[in-house]
Amino acid sequence: MNDDAHWIDQTLAGNSAAFGQLVRRYQDRLYNTVLHVVGNAEDARDVVQDAFVQAFLKLETFQRASTFYTWIYRIAVNLAISHRRRRRPVASVEHARESAGIEPVDGGDGPTEPLERDERCRQVRAAISRLNEEFRAVLVLREIDSCSYEAISQILELPIGTVRSRLARARIQLRDQLREVMVIDE
Amino acid sequence: MTHVPEHELISAYLDGELSDAEREQVEKLLKRSPEARRQLGEFRALSSTLGSLSRHELGEDLSEAVLGAAEREVLVGGDSVPTPAPPRTALGPTLFRRFLTPRAILWSSLAVGVAVMLMLNESAQQDKRLEDGIALAPKEAAKPAEPPSLRAAPAMEKAKQAEARAERRDLAADDLEATPAEDKGFAGEVLAGKGASGIGNAAEMPDVQPAREAQSRVAATDRVQQPPESTAALPQSAQSFGGGPEVGGRKLAGRGGAAGLAPPGPAMSAAPAEGVDRLAESMEKEQELRKSRTPGEPAALPRVAASAPSAQTAADAPAAAPEPAMDVGAERVPEEEVDGKLARQGKPKPMAPAGPDGAAFARDEDTTANPLRRSPGALRQETTDELLVVHCDVLPEVARNFSQLLADQGIALPKHDKQLKRHRDVYAEVEQKSERPGEQRVYAEATPSQIEATLTELQARREQVARLDVQPAARVQRQQALTRFNRSADFSEQNRPTTPAKPADLADRRAGADRGDSDRKGGDRAVEGGWSKPLAKQPYPSSGPAESFAAEAAQPAQPSGELAEKYRVLFVLRVIDPAAAAADALIDPAVKAASEK
């Protein structure tokens, strides 16, 4: 995290390349989270890029009260939620899969492609995609990105009690959708 | 304690985000409830399922795309890039290269040449004026008063010049004396004095580039805003070269009749005609304001009398020399005529200065002489930077509840730090001059009526307020009238009044002075034991052309006028000890008894 401060200082001092270090450090982690929120690889990439652009332009306003990671996540998640609201009719994984006949989550070139074809993963991702926005963001941040309640609270700017409540309800909703899969698992 | 659903506790238990008490509660629940255990198992399985999802990676480096998009965003959207620090290169060689271009050398040479010609020309004219005017001034001053109507116009002009010079020296001495004054110092004078150098600089550079039109306008506005003190504080050469407000204004006006002494100054001759006319009008308005100040006003004399001998000599001049005439722009009207007009209007002849409250406006003659001072920022915001400082010695409870007191009068306090900083910037001089430990400063914006109501309220709390001191008193109201006058869209040559109508409030003030003002102390106002007289109910006493001001004041507030009607007020509260105040007889004895209880 001290490195983050260093790169931020360098960026503010006029060294734009320093911001590239921050981008490289967090882009994949951010992308993985955003992908589960927006449900589309292309949109997820755009959202991540937009988030970094916004962060670069507003870097002067970054108060450093939280970590850069939290701050960029907050930007990205808000962008992702807004993006999904705008493109809701075509943004769901289910819709994309049904319309295109392919799994759109991944580009298809990664080493994890065989796993993505697994039916269970597809069902899980579809179930996440069907969650309400407020529940999905909390669930993804906790289950996919292993954020603490406090971090989720900062990213989504919610009280911790609300985070806890929404997460529990999200789990229940997701459990109801994936009961068969999990029963098989058990 | 609020009831937390079991599933929520179990979910948080799974994540290890429970408090100790909650964890114990959940563990007890899990022991006794198979349903809870099942739910925990489902949550755990779900978490395991989600955790088994493969992580996706972008597979590309976004940094280039991000920086490129940011650059486009800046270019298209006008957003700001993180400000890069300027490279730390040696400044000298850069400047050397920049200013050693042939074009720069040519322009610099031209500028220097024009400046030298200006200086020579101005110096010659100054010498001539000194011969014509100053040499006659002592004689004029020593002569007994003559009916102005019997005088020839040139003689009147010379006497007027002498008076004006004496007045400047008077004000300069006044300013010198006022500088070391402790907390009574008026920040506006200091600010104006600082602005003097700016005037000189602005006038020194010939305006040969059309692109400097806006700058010349600002300079013209600044000249209007400069009080005579600042001009007097300048060296004589600076006055002649830079063209002090009155001298330059008359020259530039080109319609000054007897006052038109010289051709337009080169510094402004290259300025657009509109700017020149605007400056000329401003100068004339300033002259009107200055003319409303009559010689021998008692409030100014104590300060002058205590100043340097030269100032004493200067003070004698306006006192001894009769005011030959009032002039507005090109016309000069005998004082008799003005007084006759006032008499016809049913107004008493102004004899001596005093505020309508008799107590609040002790230094009004100074404010009369001060022209409008507004910064470019204030002009844009249609507000004035005029200062109103209210010093109060109060008991602690008043200080504690002062915000509520202001709120009761509808006075808004700064809502955010930026606004507060703007106030502090305006009052920076006051802050420096009156810095005392234990003082409480309250910044506010208020209309004159709100200020009046607040002062009346403070006055009513005689048992809690030991001292109430207002500076600079009527300036705000007068400046408000002048501000409206300046902004008046129909202000033009034909409806500009040709006679300097005496403002009604000035007459009232002088009548008040006739009644006597025992509270005056050395030119400053310090009303011991409370506010002795109520403030004038007239919100905008006229100054200058009374008819125009009255018409302006009668009009409903313009859409943008709400801000303009508010002034920045600084309440400086000095909290005093009740017992000490009672011992000093500052506070009503009843309060002492109450405080002892």
Interface residues (C-beta under 8 A of the other chain):
Chain A: T11 L12 A13 G14 N15 S16 A17 F19 G20 Q21 V23 R24 Q27 D28 Y31 N32 L35 A41 R45 V48 Q49 D50 F52 V53 F56 L57 L59 E60 V105 D106 G107 D109 G110 T112 L115 E116 R120 C121 V124 R125 I128 L139 R142 E143 I144 S148 Y149 R164 S165 L167 A168 R169 R171 I172 L174 R175 L178 R179 V181 M182 D185 E186
Chain B: P5 H7 E8 I10 S11 A12 D15 E17 G41 E42 F43 A45 L46 S47 S48 T49 L50 G51 S52 L53 S54 R55 H56 E57 L58 G59 D61 L62 S63 E64 A65 V66 L67 A69 A70 E73 V74 D79 S80 V81 P82 T83 P84 A85
